[in-house]
Each structure stands twice: as C-alpha cells, then as structure tokens.
Amino acid sequence: MRAPAGVTLEPYTGPCIFRESNGSSAVIDGKDVRATCDELVAYHPFALTVRNSRVPRIEVTRNDQSLDISDSEVVAGAWSDGALWGSNITATRVEVTGGQHSVHCEDDCTIVDSWLHGQHNPAGGSYHTNAFLTNGGSGIVLRHNTLHCDSILNSTDGGCTADVSLFGDFGPVSDVLVERNLLKANASSISYCAYGGHSPSKPYPIATGIRFIGNVFERGTNRRCGVYGPVTSFQSTATGNEWTGNTWDSGEPLTP
C-alpha cells in the first residue's frame, strides 16, 4: 500500500501545477514529490500517472482530467479537503493520510487494496472528516480496502463522519460498489461507520445502485463500530440497491 520498502525515492524536479505548456499527460515513478510540492493540480485536460512514489494531495476536479496512482503514499498533511479529490481517480495499493477526507470523489473513482486513514482534524476546528466521501456521484468502486476514519472528537465538535459517506448534496448518488472492505471502528467520533446514501433532508435524497457486498465491520470498543451503530441511510427498497454477505469482524451477519 505504499512505495516498496527499501526503495530510495529520487527527488522530483517536475511541475507542481500542470498547465498547457506541460502537455496533456505525465508519469511520476519512483519520486519523492513531497520534497518539492505541497500539492499536484492540473488546470487543463490532463492525465497523471503516479507509481512507486510519495506525493502530496492531488486534485483532478475536471471531467477531462484523470489520475492513476499505484504502490504509493499520499501524504496530504493539514489540507482542508480531500487528499485525493476529484473525478476519474484510480488508486491501487495506496496509503493515504492527511487531508480532511482521504478520498473525496465526484464521479468515476476506483479505490482498490488501499489504506485510508489519519485524516487531519485540527484542534479548535470543526472539520467533519471521512475516509471516503462523495457528495453526489456515480461510477464508484471501493474494493478490498482498509477504511478508517480515525479522527478523535475535539472540543469544537470536529471529528469523523464515517469510513464511507454517500451523500446527495450536489447530485444524485448512484452506481456505487462497496465490496470486501474492512471498515474500522471509532467509538469516539464516528456516528456510523457507513452512510448508505438515502438522505431525505438532502437535495438528492434517493441513492440507487448502491451495493454493499462482503464487507467486514469492526466492532471496536463499544461493540457497535460507530457511536450509534455500523450503518445508516441504506435504503434496501431503492432501485438496484443490494446488501449481501456483510458481517461483523467476529463473523456474525450484519443487517442495515
């Protein structure tokens, strides 16, 4: 889930901000980008590939941009949004720390065999942190990851929302597969370990094609995963929604 142990990363000498003069694509392989850049951002159509590297937060918030990152570390530090943020993101065997959210996805994100944890929750702030968050999106796959919103509740109500948060704030949530992940417990500040997309108070209240399959929910110290329970807002009657084979880490079946 990170650059291979024992591999010496070379200093990165490329741009931090990708503009038209930098072409339409780039490959970063075996580099320590954090020594040079606080973030990687593109301002035009761009495809970025990252392998075997240590990088800061990466933003690909246009539909004509993409990120393919593998076998790397994302260290976002004290950033106030997603460590990986945007659309068309593929992350494979990646460790993500820092940032308010480990992954903040708009559309078309595939996160596989990765470890999302260590979100930034500043003292005196009121951040609501997440391991994975979408505020409206589709084409999302979370497969075989360890998802842990581990922020501790602070005195100004800053802390976790969930390991997986699906909210219809800015668009409908649809076509989401959450499969064979470990959702870690946090009895301090996670209300629930997963929010399943059904939000009557949101502008887009109905989530469709939401499939939770074969996931394991850690019970944790209070035996409920979150403060109130493992999952909420999953509407089993909505079109295409499926809850199959999800269990507690002790092996018992778990129903929403």
Secondary structure, 3 states (H helix, E strand, C coil): CCCCCCCCCEECCCCCEECHHHCCEEEEECEECCCCCCEEEECCCEEEEEECCEECEEEECCCCEEEEEEEEEEECCCCCCEEEEECCEEEEEEEEECCCEEEEECCCEEEECCEECCCCCCCCCCCEEEEEEECCCEEEEEECCEECCCCCCCCCCCEEEEEEEECCCCCCCEEEEEECCEECCCCCCCCEEEEECCCCCCCCCCCEEEEEECCEECCCCCCCCCCCEEEECCCCCCCCCEEECCEECCCCECCC
